[in-house]
């Protein structure tokens, strides 16, 4: 049996998870509380800067998996990705560039 409820009543949204699998999705208020009461804007800034898990976008709303956030917190809040420019990403994907020795 699946349960459908809105975020306001605090119940699980969607089908019930399989045993041993956490599918609990958190809204921005729950994430703020989990992080010690920071503001919603701070959470969005951390996500946009790749300093915390980005979460999922569902119908334009961002949600986070509780298990993913707890694992991130337990690991000491490491950055989730190292930011670099698109040109650097292309260069890294192309592999090392050999440069010939210039000489006359």
N, C-alpha and C positions, 0 to 999 in steps of 0.2 A: 504494500500500500504506500502511496506517495503522499507527502504532506505539502500543501501549498499555503503559505502565509505571507503576509507583508512584513517588511522590515520593522515596522513600528511595534509589533507584538513580540519580537525577539525570538521567534521560532525558526526552525530549520526551513529553508526554502528549497523546493525541488524534491527529487526522489530520495528516499532514505538511503544512506550509504551502506555499502557492504560491511560486514563485521571486520574490524581492524583497519578500516580505511576512513580517514577523517576528510570529510568534504565540507566542513563548516566554512562558509564564506562570511567575511566580516565587512561591514560598511565603514565609512570614514570615522564615525563616532566611536565605534568599537576599536578601531586601530589607534585612534588618539588615546583612548583609555589604556590600551595595552602598552603604549609607549610612554605612559606616565603622565598623561594629561596635556600633551603638546597640542598645538592648534592644527586644524585641518590644512591650513595653508602650508605649515611646516612639513606635513606628511607629503603633500603634493610636490613641494620643492625637493625633498629628499628623493622621491621617486623619479622626478624629471632629471635629477642630477646623477641618476644611477647609483645612489648611495643606499638604497633599500629596494626590496622587491617591488616591481611595478604593479603587480596584481593583474587582474583581468578586467576587461571592459565588457560589460553585459548591458545591452540596450542603452549605451551612453553613460552608464554608471560604473564606477570603478569598485571592484571588490577584491579582497585579499583572502587567500587561504590561511586559516589560523595556523595550521601545521608549518607552512612555509615561513610565516613571520616568527613563530616560536623558534624554529631552527636557526633563522637568521640572528635572532637575539641571543640564543645560546652560543652561537659562533663568535659573538663579540661585535656584531653589526658591521661586518666587512662590506666594502663597496661590492655591488653585484656585477658591475662591469667596469672595465677601464675605458674611459672615454678617449676617443681619438677622432680625427677628422676623416671624412669619407676618402680623401686622397691617400691617407696613411693606411686605411683598411684595404684599399685596392692594391697598394704597393705590397702590403704584407701578404695578401692573397696571391700575388704574382710570384713571390719568392725573392731570393736575394738577387741583386743586380751586380753583375761582374763589370768592373771598370778596367779597361785596358790602360796600360802605362803609356802615357803620352810621350812621344819622343820624335826627334826629327831625323 
